[in-house]
């Protein structure tokens, strides 16, 4: 016995299509408040990320206890620690790609670029809070100028994020584990360079200008990379098939 599929009436089909269009025009989904999106996305930030922030703060506190008062190399110390504050930033912001969820997010009422920006704000604020806390600990314990400590920590922090975004864009990294390993390696490289090649010397006032210029250049590179990512997400370049 063969299956029998009755012929569909063209008029009936058009009637159903028109009814669906009328429904969609009258029942537009409401915009989700940004604060609700913010709190919802905070729930999806991995526990590993928060644990790393706490671990870095504890490491800074342990360094203060172990090192003698008046330690002269606080700038080098924070420049070596700060890249490890943010080595999980890029994997957290782009986790939809590594879990093959980009297609699903692109059909949601909240755009993928909006979700990416919210993740960027959450992760960035958490990193900055941790870095500022470390700078405060070192400035108080070693009797250093707080602004100088912040500058020494901010430069490698900025370049770690900039280079991780660039490398994950260029290299064929398709898994979260691969992205984390890449960012850890980059953090080690940035820490080695910043703590040895570019120490901020109190006797050389021009070095402060060099570090500020380096931070500005890294920030500009991050802004350009984020702008490119947002454009690609709006255009649907991240669709896998």
N, C-alpha and C positions, 0 to 999 in steps of 0.2 A: 504494500500500500504506500503510495507516494504521498509526501506531505503536500497539503494544499494551502497556498497562501492567497487569500482573496485580494483582488485588485483594490488598490487604495484610490478613493475618490479624490480627484485633484481639488475640488472645491472644499472638501472636508479637511484636506491637508493644509490648505491655505488658511482655513478658519482656525485650526490648531496653532499654526505659526503666528497668526495675528494675535490670538489670545495670549500666547507666551510673550510676545513683544509688549503688549499692553500691561501685562503683569510686571515685567521687568522695568518698564518706565514708571510705574506707580509705586513700586516697592524697592526703591534704591536703598542699599545698605547704609546705615549711619556711620559717620566717621568715628573711629575709636579715639577717645581723648588721649592726647600725648602722654599724660601722666599715667594712664592705665597701661599704655604700651610700654612705658618705661619700667613700671613695676613688674609687668608680665615678663619682660625680657631679662630682668634681674634674676628671675627664677631659673632661667636657662643658662646663666653663666656657670661654668663647671665649678664644682667644689675644689677641684685641683687648683684652679686659678686663685680662689680666696685663700687656700692653704699656703700657696706660694707667697702671697702677700704677707701673711702672718709670719712665715718662716724667714723671710728677708728682714722683717722688723726685729725678730728675735736674734738674728745673726748680727744686726747692727748693735743691739743692746749687749750681746755677748762680747763684741769687740770693745765696747766702752769699758766693760768690766775687766777684760784681760789686759788691754793696753794701758800704759801709765798715763796719769794726768799730764796735760800739756803736750800730747802727741803731736809731732810736727807735720805729719803727712796725712792729715784728715782729708785734704782735697784729693789726694791720690786714692785714698781708701774709698771715698764715696764714688769716685769715677770708676772704680773697679766693681763696685756693688750695683750701681744704678742700672747697667744693662740687664741684670738678672731680675730687676723689678718688673720689666715689661716684656720678657721673652715669650710670654703666653698671649700677648695682646693680639697679634695677627691671627694665630689659630682660633682665638675666641671670636674675632670679628667676622671671619670667613668660614665658620664651622658648617654653614649650610652646604657649602661646596664639597667639603670632605665627607659629609654624611649623605650626599646625593639628595638634598632637600631643596635645591634651588628651584627646580621646576614647580614643586608644590607651593613654595613661597611666592612665586611669580603669579600664581592664579588667585592668591588671597587678596582681600579688599585693601589691605595695607601693603603698599609697594615694597619690593625688596630693598630699594635704595633707602627708604625710611627706616626699615628695620636695621639695615647696616649702620646708618648714622646713629641710631639709638644705642646699638652695641658699642660703637666707637666712643660715644659719650660715657657710657657706663664703665667700660674698661679703662678709658683714658683718665677719668676722674679717680678711679680706684688706684691706678698707678701713680698719679700725681700726689694723691693723699699719702701713699706709702713713701714716696720719695721725699716729700716735705717732712714727714715724720722722722725719717732717717737724718735729714739735714738738721732738724731741730735737736735731735739727740747728739749728733756730733758737735754741733756748734756750742751746745751747753756743756758737754763733757770736756771738750778739748779747748774751750775758750777761743773759738774762732768766730769770724764774722759770718753771720747766717747767710747773707746774700752771696758771699764768695762760695760757701759750701753748696748753695743751691745751684749756682752757675756751673760748678764743677760736676755736679750730678746730672744737670739737665742736658748738657751737650752729648754725652754718650747715650743718655736715655733717648734723645731725639733721633740720633743716628742709628741706634739699634732698631727702632720702629721703621725708619725710612728704608734701611737696607733689607729688613725682613719682608716688608711689603714688596720691594723691588724684586727680590730673589724668588719669592713665592709666585710672582707674576711671570718671571722669565723661565724658571725651572719647572719641569713637569712634575710638580708635587701634587699628588692626588689623594693623599691620606692625611689625617690629623697627626698621626704619629710621625710621618715624614716631615710635616711642617714644624712640629715641636722640636725634633732633632735638628733641623736646619736652623731654627731660631736659637737653640742652645749653643750651637757652634758659632753662630754670628755673635751672640752675647759674649762668648769667651774671647773672640777676636777683637771686638770693640773694647772690652774691658782691658785687654792687654795693651792695646794702642793708647787708649785714653789715660791709663794710669802710669804709663812709662814715657810715652813720646810727648804728650801734651799736658804736663803738670802745670798748674797755675802758680806762679812764683810771686810772692809778695814783693820781691825786689824788682820785678819787671812789670810795671804797670801796663805795658802794651799787650801782655798776654791776656789780660781781661778783655780787651777789645777783640782779640783774636777768637777767644772762646765765645763771646757774644755774637760775632759774625758767623762762627761755625754753627751755633744754635739757630740763628736766623736762616742760614742756608738749608740746614736739615729740616726745619719747619716748612720752608717753601717747597722742598721736595716732597714732604708728606702731603701737603695741601694739593700739589699737582697729582700725586698718585691717587689720593682719595677722590678727587674730581674725575679722574679717568675711570675709576671703579664705579662711581655713581652713574656716569654716562653709559657705561657698558651694561649695567644692571637695568637701566631704563630702556635700553635698546634690545634687551633680551639676549645679549651675547653669551650669557652664562647658561643658557638652556643646553642641556646635554644631548638632546636628540632633536 
